């Protein structure tokens, strides 16, 4: 496998950004449960946007069940 400096840079930038976000949340909230709740809400919102974008830009037929939807997203 070849070394890709851009991939490494992107990974490091993500780790630093996420670390800074979590550190700020830890300063803003006193309880770990509140930090986790905030991260959960943010993750849910990001996931919804990703799925919306995927469905808007792909040529996927209408799903008829939850399991069919999960299969389409997983593929």
TABELVEN-V194268 format. One record per pair of residues at least 12 apart in sequence whose ideal C-beta (glycine too) atoms are under 6 Angstrom apart, sorted by the first residue. I is the first residue (numbers start at 0). J is the second residue. If there is no record, write none. Layout:
{{I J} {I J}}
This chain:
{{24 37} {59 71}}
